[in-house]
Amino acid sequence: MGNGSDQGHRHDDITGNELVSLEAEIPEVLFDGMREFIRSHPHWDQYRLVSSALACFLFQNGCTDRNVTQHYLNGLFLRQEAS
């Protein structure tokens, strides 16, 4: 992300949605917070957390793309899956 390139590695997930891999440097305190959250909430993983955080940021800052809005709303209402 920091090199000015907006290209990432693209692939599809099991539902056919296109995914883009990216690499980002974040402050260690945020990484530690993410790691602790995931330990406390085992139905979350780093991919779900980062996707949810990004959708939330975009939605709350005026993004009007319906897919982003849907992802944001899905993140609000997803419940822990039964074990």
Backbone as XML, in Angstrom:
<?xml version="1.0"?>
<chain id="A" units="angstrom">
  <residue number="1" name="MET">
    <atom name="N" x="0.801" y="-1.191" z="0.000"/>
    <atom name="CA" x="0.000" y="0.000" z="0.000"/>
    <atom name="C" x="0.848" y="1.260" z="0.000"/>
  </residue>
  <residue number="2" name="GLY">
    <atom name="N" x="1.958" y="1.255" z="0.694"/>
    <atom name="CA" x="2.757" y="2.448" z="0.823"/>
    <atom name="C" x="3.599" y="2.769" z="-0.396"/>
  </residue>
  <residue number="3" name="ASN">
    <atom name="N" x="3.656" y="1.887" z="-1.379"/>
    <atom name="CA" x="4.512" y="2.130" z="-2.535"/>
    <atom name="C" x="3.778" y="2.824" z="-3.677"/>
  </residue>
  <residue number="4" name="GLY">
    <atom name="N" x="2.544" y="3.268" z="-3.463"/>
    <atom name="CA" x="1.795" y="3.965" z="-4.490"/>
    <atom name="C" x="1.068" y="3.042" z="-5.440"/>
  </residue>
  <residue number="5" name="SER">
    <atom name="N" x="1.261" y="1.760" z="-5.317"/>
    <atom name="CA" x="0.586" y="0.809" z="-6.193"/>
    <atom name="C" x="-0.765" y="0.448" z="-5.616"/>
  </residue>
  <residue number="6" name="ASP">
    <atom name="N" x="-1.783" y="0.448" z="-6.461"/>
    <atom name="CA" x="-3.106" y="0.041" z="-5.986"/>
    <atom name="C" x="-3.449" y="-1.360" z="-6.473"/>
  </residue>
  <residue number="7" name="GLN">
    <atom name="N" x="-2.443" y="-2.083" z="-6.923"/>
    <atom name="CA" x="-2.660" y="-3.431" z="-7.405"/>
    <atom name="C" x="-2.456" y="-4.426" z="-6.280"/>
  </residue>
  <residue number="8" name="GLY">
    <atom name="N" x="-3.352" y="-5.376" z="-6.157"/>
    <atom name="CA" x="-3.221" y="-6.445" z="-5.176"/>
    <atom name="C" x="-3.397" y="-7.763" z="-5.893"/>
  </residue>
  <residue number="9" name="HIS">
    <atom name="N" x="-3.187" y="-8.836" z="-5.195"/>
    <atom name="CA" x="-3.394" y="-10.169" z="-5.756"/>
    <atom name="C" x="-4.884" y="-10.479" z="-5.692"/>
  </residue>
  <residue number="10" name="ARG">
    <atom name="N" x="-5.506" y="-10.782" z="-6.829"/>
    <atom name="CA" x="-6.944" y="-11.032" z="-6.897"/>
    <atom name="C" x="-7.230" y="-12.519" z="-7.035"/>
  </residue>
  <residue number="11" name="HIS">
    <atom name="N" x="-8.295" y="-12.963" z="-6.334"/>
    <atom name="CA" x="-8.773" y="-14.339" z="-6.450"/>
    <atom name="C" x="-10.205" y="-14.373" z="-5.949"/>
  </residue>
  <residue number="12" name="ASP">
    <atom name="N" x="-10.895" y="-15.474" z="-6.168"/>
    <atom name="CA" x="-12.278" y="-15.620" z="-5.738"/>
    <atom name="C" x="-12.342" y="-16.475" z="-4.483"/>
  </residue>
  <residue number="13" name="ASP">
    <atom name="N" x="-13.323" y="-16.155" z="-3.607"/>
    <atom name="CA" x="-13.528" y="-17.007" z="-2.435"/>
    <atom name="C" x="-14.506" y="-18.117" z="-2.800"/>
  </residue>
  <residue number="14" name="ILE">
    <atom name="N" x="-14.877" y="-18.940" z="-1.831"/>
    <atom name="CA" x="-15.725" y="-20.095" z="-2.121"/>
    <atom name="C" x="-17.134" y="-19.710" z="-2.561"/>
  </residue>
  <residue number="15" name="THR">
    <atom name="N" x="-17.552" y="-18.471" z="-2.296"/>
    <atom name="CA" x="-18.880" y="-18.033" z="-2.740"/>
    <atom name="C" x="-18.832" y="-17.343" z="-4.091"/>
  </residue>
  <residue number="16" name="GLY">
    <atom name="N" x="-17.624" y="-17.258" z="-4.684"/>
    <atom name="CA" x="-17.501" y="-16.624" z="-5.987"/>
    <atom name="C" x="-17.235" y="-15.130" z="-5.921"/>
  </residue>
  <residue number="17" name="ASN">
    <atom name="N" x="-17.150" y="-14.560" z="-4.705"/>
    <atom name="CA" x="-16.835" y="-13.143" z="-4.563"/>
    <atom name="C" x="-15.353" y="-12.925" z="-4.835"/>
  </residue>
  <residue number="18" name="GLU">
    <atom name="N" x="-15.048" y="-11.858" z="-5.545"/>
    <atom name="CA" x="-13.657" y="-11.555" z="-5.835"/>
    <atom name="C" x="-12.999" y="-10.979" z="-4.583"/>
  </residue>
  <residue number="19" name="LEU">
    <atom name="N" x="-11.818" y="-11.487" z="-4.260"/>
    <atom name="CA" x="-11.042" y="-11.018" z="-3.122"/>
    <atom name="C" x="-9.744" y="-10.428" z="-3.632"/>
  </residue>
  <residue number="20" name="VAL">
    <atom name="N" x="-9.220" y="-9.451" z="-2.916"/>
    <atom name="CA" x="-7.937" y="-8.856" z="-3.241"/>
    <atom name="C" x="-7.059" y="-8.951" z="-2.005"/>
  </residue>
  <residue number="21" name="SER">
    <atom name="N" x="-5.904" y="-9.566" z="-2.150"/>
    <atom name="CA" x="-4.947" y="-9.639" z="-1.043"/>
    <atom name="C" x="-4.168" y="-8.341" z="-0.984"/>
  </residue>
  <residue number="22" name="LEU">
    <atom name="N" x="-3.897" y="-7.897" z="0.241"/>
    <atom name="CA" x="-3.087" y="-6.702" z="0.391"/>
    <atom name="C" x="-2.190" y="-6.844" z="1.603"/>
  </residue>
  <residue number="23" name="GLU">
    <atom name="N" x="-1.175" y="-6.036" z="1.623"/>
    <atom name="CA" x="-0.239" y="-6.025" z="2.739"/>
    <atom name="C" x="-0.195" y="-4.605" z="3.262"/>
  </residue>
  <residue number="24" name="ALA">
    <atom name="N" x="-0.258" y="-4.463" z="4.582"/>
    <atom name="CA" x="-0.240" y="-3.127" z="5.167"/>
    <atom name="C" x="0.565" y="-3.131" z="6.451"/>
  </residue>
  <residue number="25" name="GLU">
    <atom name="N" x="1.262" y="-2.041" z="6.690"/>
    <atom name="CA" x="1.945" y="-1.853" z="7.952"/>
    <atom name="C" x="1.023" y="-1.071" z="8.861"/>
  </residue>
  <residue number="26" name="ILE">
    <atom name="N" x="0.845" y="-1.567" z="10.086"/>
    <atom name="CA" x="-0.014" y="-0.900" z="11.055"/>
    <atom name="C" x="0.756" y="-0.739" z="12.359"/>
  </residue>
  <residue number="27" name="PRO">
    <atom name="N" x="0.350" y="0.217" z="13.186"/>
    <atom name="CA" x="1.004" y="0.353" z="14.487"/>
    <atom name="C" x="0.851" y="-0.934" z="15.309"/>
  </residue>
  <residue number="28" name="GLU">
    <atom name="N" x="1.900" y="-1.265" z="16.055"/>
    <atom name="CA" x="1.895" y="-2.491" z="16.834"/>
    <atom name="C" x="0.730" y="-2.535" z="17.816"/>
  </residue>
  <residue number="29" name="VAL">
    <atom name="N" x="0.365" y="-1.396" z="18.381"/>
    <atom name="CA" x="-0.742" y="-1.365" z="19.338"/>
    <atom name="C" x="-2.052" y="-1.815" z="18.682"/>
  </residue>
  <residue number="30" name="LEU">
    <atom name="N" x="-2.260" y="-1.477" z="17.414"/>
    <atom name="CA" x="-3.462" y="-1.940" z="16.705"/>
    <atom name="C" x="-3.396" y="-3.436" z="16.440"/>
  </residue>
  <residue number="31" name="PHE">
    <atom name="N" x="-2.219" y="-3.920" z="16.077"/>
    <atom name="CA" x="-2.056" y="-5.352" z="15.857"/>
    <atom name="C" x="-2.312" y="-6.132" z="17.144"/>
  </residue>
  <residue number="32" name="ASP">
    <atom name="N" x="-1.765" y="-5.637" z="18.253"/>
    <atom name="CA" x="-1.981" y="-6.295" z="19.540"/>
    <atom name="C" x="-3.459" y="-6.291" z="19.916"/>
  </residue>
  <residue number="33" name="GLY">
    <atom name="N" x="-4.146" y="-5.178" z="19.659"/>
    <atom name="CA" x="-5.577" y="-5.103" z="19.933"/>
    <atom name="C" x="-6.363" y="-6.082" z="19.079"/>
  </residue>
  <residue number="34" name="MET">
    <atom name="N" x="-5.987" y="-6.193" z="17.809"/>
    <atom name="CA" x="-6.652" y="-7.138" z="16.919"/>
    <atom name="C" x="-6.432" y="-8.565" z="17.400"/>
  </residue>
  <residue number="35" name="ARG">
    <atom name="N" x="-5.214" y="-8.885" z="17.747"/>
    <atom name="CA" x="-4.882" y="-10.232" z="18.211"/>
    <atom name="C" x="-5.663" y="-10.583" z="19.482"/>
  </residue>
  <residue number="36" name="GLU">
    <atom name="N" x="-5.768" y="-9.643" z="20.416"/>
    <atom name="CA" x="-6.511" y="-9.889" z="21.650"/>
    <atom name="C" x="-8.008" y="-10.045" z="21.368"/>
  </residue>
  <residue number="37" name="PHE">
    <atom name="N" x="-8.544" y="-9.226" z="20.468"/>
    <atom name="CA" x="-9.959" y="-9.338" z="20.102"/>
    <atom name="C" x="-10.250" y="-10.713" z="19.515"/>
  </residue>
  <residue number="38" name="ILE">
    <atom name="N" x="-9.389" y="-11.172" z="18.617"/>
    <atom name="CA" x="-9.595" y="-12.477" z="17.976"/>
    <atom name="C" x="-9.486" y="-13.609" z="19.000"/>
  </residue>
  <residue number="39" name="ARG">
    <atom name="N" x="-8.577" y="-13.475" z="19.941"/>
    <atom name="CA" x="-8.482" y="-14.487" z="21.010"/>
    <atom name="C" x="-9.775" y="-14.547" z="21.818"/>
  </residue>
  <residue number="40" name="SER">
    <atom name="N" x="-10.380" y="-13.395" z="22.063"/>
    <atom name="CA" x="-11.604" y="-13.329" z="22.871"/>
    <atom name="C" x="-12.862" y="-13.654" z="22.078"/>
  </residue>
  <residue number="41" name="HIS">
    <atom name="N" x="-12.781" y="-13.601" z="20.750"/>
    <atom name="CA" x="-13.924" y="-13.833" z="19.866"/>
    <atom name="C" x="-13.506" y="-14.813" z="18.774"/>
  </residue>
  <residue number="42" name="PRO">
    <atom name="N" x="-13.468" y="-16.112" z="19.086"/>
    <atom name="CA" x="-12.912" y="-17.095" z="18.151"/>
    <atom name="C" x="-13.674" y="-17.246" z="16.833"/>
  </residue>
  <residue number="43" name="HIS">
    <atom name="N" x="-14.891" y="-16.722" z="16.748"/>
    <atom name="CA" x="-15.622" y="-16.788" z="15.477"/>
    <atom name="C" x="-15.169" y="-15.688" z="14.515"/>
  </residue>
  <residue number="44" name="TRP">
    <atom name="N" x="-14.291" y="-14.809" z="14.956"/>
    <atom name="CA" x="-13.687" y="-13.779" z="14.108"/>
    <atom name="C" x="-12.289" y="-14.235" z="13.720"/>
  </residue>
  <residue number="45" name="ASP">
    <atom name="N" x="-11.817" y="-13.764" z="12.564"/>
    <atom name="CA" x="-10.426" y="-13.935" z="12.177"/>
    <atom name="C" x="-9.923" y="-12.605" z="11.651"/>
  </residue>
  <residue number="46" name="GLN">
    <atom name="N" x="-8.641" y="-12.521" z="11.347"/>
    <atom name="CA" x="-8.072" y="-11.239" z="10.923"/>
    <atom name="C" x="-8.695" y="-10.727" z="9.635"/>
  </residue>
  <residue number="47" name="TYR">
    <atom name="N" x="-9.096" y="-11.617" z="8.756"/>
    <atom name="CA" x="-9.662" y="-11.203" z="7.476"/>
    <atom name="C" x="-11.048" y="-10.587" z="7.677"/>
  </residue>
  <residue number="48" name="ARG">
    <atom name="N" x="-11.852" y="-11.233" z="8.493"/>
    <atom name="CA" x="-13.192" y="-10.710" z="8.780"/>
    <atom name="C" x="-13.093" y="-9.380" z="9.524"/>
  </residue>
  <residue number="49" name="LEU">
    <atom name="N" x="-12.178" y="-9.275" z="10.493"/>
    <atom name="CA" x="-12.033" y="-8.058" z="11.259"/>
    <atom name="C" x="-11.596" y="-6.892" z="10.374"/>
  </residue>
  <residue number="50" name="VAL">
    <atom name="N" x="-10.587" y="-7.093" z="9.548"/>
    <atom name="CA" x="-10.090" y="-6.015" z="8.686"/>
    <atom name="C" x="-11.146" y="-5.621" z="7.657"/>
  </residue>
  <residue number="51" name="SER">
    <atom name="N" x="-11.833" y="-6.596" z="7.062"/>
    <atom name="CA" x="-12.889" y="-6.291" z="6.092"/>
    <atom name="C" x="-14.014" y="-5.496" z="6.745"/>
  </residue>
  <residue number="52" name="SER">
    <atom name="N" x="-14.401" y="-5.901" z="7.946"/>
    <atom name="CA" x="-15.461" y="-5.209" z="8.657"/>
    <atom name="C" x="-15.043" y="-3.784" z="9.016"/>
  </residue>
  <residue number="53" name="ALA">
    <atom name="N" x="-13.809" y="-3.629" z="9.493"/>
    <atom name="CA" x="-13.311" y="-2.300" z="9.856"/>
    <atom name="C" x="-13.243" y="-1.381" z="8.641"/>
  </residue>
  <residue number="54" name="LEU">
    <atom name="N" x="-12.795" y="-1.907" z="7.514"/>
    <atom name="CA" x="-12.710" y="-1.102" z="6.296"/>
    <atom name="C" x="-14.092" y="-0.701" z="5.799"/>
  </residue>
  <residue number="55" name="ALA">
    <atom name="N" x="-15.035" y="-1.642" z="5.804"/>
    <atom name="CA" x="-16.406" y="-1.330" z="5.384"/>
    <atom name="C" x="-17.015" y="-0.275" z="6.300"/>
  </residue>
  <residue number="56" name="CYS">
    <atom name="N" x="-16.781" y="-0.404" z="7.592"/>
    <atom name="CA" x="-17.295" y="0.564" z="8.562"/>
    <atom name="C" x="-16.721" y="1.957" z="8.287"/>
  </residue>
  <residue number="57" name="PHE">
    <atom name="N" x="-15.409" y="2.028" z="8.099"/>
    <atom name="CA" x="-14.763" y="3.309" z="7.819"/>
    <atom name="C" x="-15.328" y="3.948" z="6.553"/>
  </residue>
  <residue number="58" name="LEU">
    <atom name="N" x="-15.417" y="3.170" z="5.486"/>
    <atom name="CA" x="-15.913" y="3.714" z="4.219"/>
    <atom name="C" x="-17.363" y="4.180" z="4.345"/>
  </residue>
  <residue number="59" name="PHE">
    <atom name="N" x="-18.210" y="3.365" z="4.951"/>
    <atom name="CA" x="-19.621" y="3.714" z="5.123"/>
    <atom name="C" x="-19.766" y="4.985" z="5.952"/>
  </residue>
  <residue number="60" name="GLN">
    <atom name="N" x="-19.066" y="5.050" z="7.068"/>
    <atom name="CA" x="-19.195" y="6.196" z="7.968"/>
    <atom name="C" x="-18.580" y="7.467" z="7.398"/>
  </residue>
  <residue number="61" name="ASN">
    <atom name="N" x="-17.776" y="7.328" z="6.355"/>
    <atom name="CA" x="-17.153" y="8.498" z="5.737"/>
    <atom name="C" x="-17.718" y="8.806" z="4.358"/>
  </residue>
  <residue number="62" name="GLY">
    <atom name="N" x="-18.956" y="8.353" z="4.128"/>
    <atom name="CA" x="-19.689" y="8.802" z="2.961"/>
    <atom name="C" x="-19.659" y="7.931" z="1.729"/>
  </residue>
  <residue number="63" name="CYS">
    <atom name="N" x="-19.062" y="6.760" z="1.776"/>
    <atom name="CA" x="-19.071" y="5.882" z="0.614"/>
    <atom name="C" x="-20.517" y="5.472" z="0.323"/>
  </residue>
  <residue number="64" name="THR">
    <atom name="N" x="-20.945" y="5.598" z="-0.911"/>
    <atom name="CA" x="-22.326" y="5.294" z="-1.274"/>
    <atom name="C" x="-22.459" y="4.024" z="-2.108"/>
  </residue>
  <residue number="65" name="ASP">
    <atom name="N" x="-21.388" y="3.277" z="-2.261"/>
    <atom name="CA" x="-21.435" y="2.026" z="-3.007"/>
    <atom name="C" x="-22.328" y="1.036" z="-2.258"/>
  </residue>
  <residue number="66" name="ARG">
    <atom name="N" x="-23.322" y="0.498" z="-2.938"/>
    <atom name="CA" x="-24.272" y="-0.415" z="-2.285"/>
    <atom name="C" x="-23.614" y="-1.670" z="-1.736"/>
  </residue>
  <residue number="67" name="ASN">
    <atom name="N" x="-22.586" y="-2.157" z="-2.421"/>
    <atom name="CA" x="-21.882" y="-3.357" z="-1.948"/>
    <atom name="C" x="-21.144" y="-3.085" z="-0.639"/>
  </residue>
  <residue number="68" name="VAL">
    <atom name="N" x="-20.554" y="-1.906" z="-0.514"/>
    <atom name="CA" x="-19.885" y="-1.529" z="0.732"/>
    <atom name="C" x="-20.908" y="-1.415" z="1.851"/>
  </residue>
  <residue number="69" name="THR">
    <atom name="N" x="-22.033" y="-0.771" z="1.555"/>
    <atom name="CA" x="-23.099" y="-0.641" z="2.548"/>
    <atom name="C" x="-23.593" y="-2.013" z="2.988"/>
  </residue>
  <residue number="70" name="GLN">
    <atom name="N" x="-23.778" y="-2.933" z="2.044"/>
    <atom name="CA" x="-24.239" y="-4.279" z="2.376"/>
    <atom name="C" x="-23.226" y="-5.000" z="3.257"/>
  </residue>
  <residue number="71" name="HIS">
    <atom name="N" x="-21.965" y="-4.869" z="2.924"/>
    <atom name="CA" x="-20.921" y="-5.506" z="3.734"/>
    <atom name="C" x="-20.928" y="-4.920" z="5.152"/>
  </residue>
  <residue number="72" name="TYR">
    <atom name="N" x="-21.083" y="-3.612" z="5.257"/>
    <atom name="CA" x="-21.149" y="-2.946" z="6.558"/>
    <atom name="C" x="-22.341" y="-3.466" z="7.374"/>
  </residue>
  <residue number="73" name="LEU">
    <atom name="N" x="-23.506" y="-3.511" z="6.761"/>
    <atom name="CA" x="-24.705" y="-3.976" z="7.473"/>
    <atom name="C" x="-24.603" y="-5.451" z="7.836"/>
  </residue>
  <residue number="74" name="ASN">
    <atom name="N" x="-24.057" y="-6.266" z="6.958"/>
    <atom name="CA" x="-23.863" y="-7.683" z="7.277"/>
    <atom name="C" x="-22.962" y="-7.841" z="8.501"/>
  </residue>
  <residue number="75" name="GLY">
    <atom name="N" x="-21.933" y="-7.012" z="8.594"/>
    <atom name="CA" x="-21.037" y="-7.078" z="9.739"/>
    <atom name="C" x="-21.715" y="-6.706" z="11.039"/>
  </residue>
  <residue number="76" name="LEU">
    <atom name="N" x="-22.704" y="-5.827" z="10.968"/>
    <atom name="CA" x="-23.429" y="-5.427" z="12.171"/>
    <atom name="C" x="-24.316" y="-6.537" z="12.712"/>
  </residue>
  <residue number="77" name="PHE">
    <atom name="N" x="-24.854" y="-7.340" z="11.812"/>
    <atom name="CA" x="-25.896" y="-8.290" z="12.211"/>
    <atom name="C" x="-25.467" y="-9.751" z="12.178"/>
  </residue>
  <residue number="78" name="LEU">
    <atom name="N" x="-24.224" y="-10.045" z="11.809"/>
    <atom name="CA" x="-23.765" y="-11.431" z="11.821"/>
    <atom name="C" x="-23.625" y="-11.891" z="13.268"/>
  </residue>
  <residue number="79" name="ARG">
    <atom name="N" x="-24.105" y="-13.055" z="13.526"/>
    <atom name="CA" x="-24.017" y="-13.620" z="14.868"/>
    <atom name="C" x="-22.981" y="-14.719" z="14.883"/>
  </residue>
  <residue number="80" name="GLN">
    <atom name="N" x="-22.543" y="-15.043" z="16.095"/>
    <atom name="CA" x="-21.595" y="-16.143" z="16.260"/>
    <atom name="C" x="-22.255" y="-17.424" z="15.789"/>
  </residue>
  <residue number="81" name="GLU">
    <atom name="N" x="-21.519" y="-18.171" z="14.951"/>
    <atom name="CA" x="-22.063" y="-19.429" z="14.432"/>
    <atom name="C" x="-22.083" y="-20.457" z="15.539"/>
  </residue>
  <residue number="82" name="ALA">
    <atom name="N" x="-23.115" y="-21.302" z="15.513"/>
    <atom name="CA" x="-23.220" y="-22.364" z="16.516"/>
    <atom name="C" x="-22.096" y="-23.369" z="16.329"/>
  </residue>
  <residue number="83" name="SER">
    <atom name="N" x="-21.536" y="-23.839" z="17.429"/>
    <atom name="CA" x="-20.420" y="-24.797" z="17.354"/>
    <atom name="C" x="-20.937" y="-26.189" z="17.135"/>
  </residue>
</chain>
